[in-house]
Each structure stands twice: as structure tokens, then as C-alpha cells.
Amino acid sequence: MSHAVGWMLLAVALMLSRPAEAAKEQKARVAVLRPEGRPGDALRKVLTQELGKKGRGRVVLPARTVDAQVKRIRGAPKTDDQRQALAAKLKADALITASVKGTKSWDVEVRVYSGEDGSLLAEERWSGLRTNRAFPEVKRELESRLAAALREAREPRPPSPPVAITPPAPMARPEPEPTPPAPVVAEAPRPAVVETPAPAPVVKQEPVKEEPVQPVVAKEASARRPNEPRLEVLLSGQGLFRRFQYSGASSGSLPDYRLNHAAAVSLAVGYYPLSHFTDGALRNLGLVVRGSRALGLSSLDPEGRKYSTTAQLVEGGLRFRLPLRWLELTPGVLYGMHTFEVGFTPEAGMDDLPDVDYRFAHVELGLRKELTERWAVAARVGYQHVLSGGELSSDRFFPDLGGSGLDAELAVEFALTRMVGLRVGGEMRRYSITTNAKAGSPVIAGGAMDQYFSGLAGLTLRP
């Protein structure tokens, strides 16, 4: 009988040691919240990579999982209770918050909070850092400064209290040894003794779901989430120039048009509505609208008489934002109208100079690259397929007109604040017209070239 009791005690000890070993092998779960400040995404990437390195006994939760839970509490947690509730939702042992401040140099602050009660465990600061998005100083010292606090956050997590469930009280059941059928009585409680420790709650915790989380963490560490505003607005003033002239063998007697200077105002708006509802690729599908109009513009005939003149451009369509590692590409598809009308009277002798009202389909490709924390460069090229030309494509001029256009823009941006910046640049737009004129047409010319140049300076808004 004593041998049977000894084997029973050994089996119970082995079963209770397995949860303890699993708890030792269990990795600490760490949630890194999105840091405050303009280069916050770059700092988050550094924190995720350093804290989640192999061999350090930690698993860094995916950023999307963390952000989704933060959104549900409508903002970053500010109290111990909010942090405790967030950690419980994420099943995290520790929460990491951070902030970046400064322009010419950066001040970084990193805090570690306990997932068990939301209390502050450690707070570290780096001051006067170089404006390097790799944060080499933080990367070099992060582990040595925060390792102790992260170990402390993990200590209360393993559920060691269930060890108290090992009282040998059930072993006292073999007391009815004096009875003659002792072997039978000894065999009967055996399943009962084994049954009680078997459903220990610690055994259920053995599949900690570490395997599914690890590959996602590795993927998140390599991904980059750049600054992605939902709204982009550009309000600018322009200096406008125009050149229109016919080409071909019979164009020498036809008039041309030269506009040497004019003032205009322009507005461009890009909006990404789906970013309110999803973090997937569709968040980068947006709407774009652009327009410009000349102010106080008039034209002169050969005699120096003035005539009212209208010049305006409106186009809009869809744009897709494609954030790459070092720059951002924005292909787009638009429809547009470009008008230039002069109210010449018959005595001006300019009957052979038509008003234009181009209607076109437009495809374009834009790019934007941040050079430093404040400076960025933007460019755009596009192609227009001319569908009609207004009076230029009427029976009075060239009813079989065909044409295409090219446009290009180059600009430099300087950030005044996190949301407001200055933009200075230039734009060129050129329409190449094929008249397809036939013998007997009112106007005979092989083609026409209509060119517009503008310089711009304005304010950008990216909330």
C-alpha cells in the first residue's frame, strides 16, 4: 500500500510541475502604443524591433491589434484603470507609451506600465537626439534601461497560486486500511485522486497561443506605417502665362495669342474617406478635386483695346495612395475642363483666334518624398486625352479636331507645424492639337499648340 501511495504522490508532483515549466517558458506579452509626435511611427518601429528581438523572452503584439483596441476606448489610455482595461483586452503583461518632441533635435520619452494594475514601472528620457529616424541612441540603450521594468511587469502574471491545490488531503482517504479488502479500497480511490488535480486550471493555459502571434510580430516589425493624413488641402496663388499658335504651311497669316502675366488663385483637395472605417489597403483610395481661376484678367487687340478674359481649370476624380519605404506614389484618374475665353469684338480683327474649352480624360502619377523632418519634395506628371475643344472643335474651325495634352509639376514643401506647411513650385500644361482640316474649311492649319505655365506659392494643410 505504501508503494501505491508513493507512486500516486509522484504522479501528482509531475502533473503540477508541468504548468510551472510552461509558465517559465511563457513569453511576456508587450503592447507598444503609437507614440506622440511627428516621427512617432519611426520610433514605434524601433521600439518594436528592439523589444521583440529573439532570446529576450518577449512577444510584441501587432500594431494593428493594439490600435484597434485603443480606438475602442476613444484615445490613448490616460488613467491606471484605462491602462489596466486595455492590457486585459490585449492580454498584455506590459504597456509601452512614448513621445517625440522638438524640431532641430528630438527629446524622446518612453514609459513602461504594468498590465496587471496599470501603474507606472519605469520612465526613461533621451534629450537632444539627432533628427535620425533610426533613433540609434534609443536603440542602443533601450534594453539596458527597460529590462528590469519589463521583468517586473511579467512576475505577477504566471498563475503560480494554483500550487496550493496540492494538499495531500485526498491521500488521507486510504485510512480504511485496517479493512480486509484493503487492496480493493486502495485501487478505488486511485482514479479519484488522479481526477482532482487533472483538471487544474494551469493545464488549460498551456496553449498560450504564442505560435500564431509570433509570425505576425515579425511581419509587423518589418512594415512601415508612414504619416497618412485623411485630408490634404493646398491653397495657393499663381502667376499665369499662356502661348497659343497655329502650326503648318498655312499658319503664317493666322493670329496667335501671348499672355505674359496674370494672377490666379487655385485650390486642391484630396480626401480619403475609407480611412475612417478600415486599416486595409482601401484606406488609401481617395477623392481629389483641383481648380484654378484667373483674377482681373483682360486681353489686348493689335490696337491696344482691352477685352474681358476668362481663364479657369477644374478637374476631379480618384486617387490611390501607395506608401513605399522611402516615398509615396499617388496614381490617379480624373476628368477635367480647361477654359480660356476672350470677348473679342468684330473690330478687333481676331476672328481666326478661337476660344477654347477643353474637355479631357486625365491619368497622372504623383510622388512625395520627405527629405528631412521639415523638408519634402513633390512632383506630378500626367497625360490628357482631349475629347473636345469648345469653339476650337466647332464647325467654325476644326470639327474633326484631335488632340492630347501633357502636364508636369514640381514643388518643394516646408513644414511650419505638424499640420501646416508652405509649398512653392511650378507647373506646365501643354495641349497638342491636330486640326485634320480639309480643303474648303473656314480655317486651314496643320495643327495648333496651346501652352500654359504657372508659378505657385501657397499653404498646405494635412490634419
Secondary structure, DSSP 8 states (H G I E B T S, - for coil): -HHHHHHHHHHHHHHHHHHHHHHHH--EEEEE---BSTTHHHHHHHHHHHHT-TTSSEEE--HHHHHHHHHHTTSS--SHHHHHHHHHHHT-SEEEEEEEE-SSSEEEEEEEEETTT--EEEEEEEEEE-S-TT-HHHHHHHHHHHHHHHHHHHTT-S--GGGGG--SGGGGTT--TTSTTHHHHHHTHHHHHHHTTTT-HHHHTS--SHHHHHHHHHHHHH-------SEEEEEEEEEEEEEEEEESTT-TTS--EEEEEEEEEEEEEEE-GGGGT-SSGGGGEEEEEEEEEEES-EEE-TT--EEEEEEEEEEEEEEE-EE-SS-EEEEEEEEEEEEEEE---GGG--TTS--EEEEEEEEEEEEEEE-SSSEEEEEEEEEEEEEE-GGGGSTTS-TT-EEEEEEEEEEEEEESSSSEEEEEEEEEEEEEEE----TT-SS--SEEEEEEEEEEEEEEE--
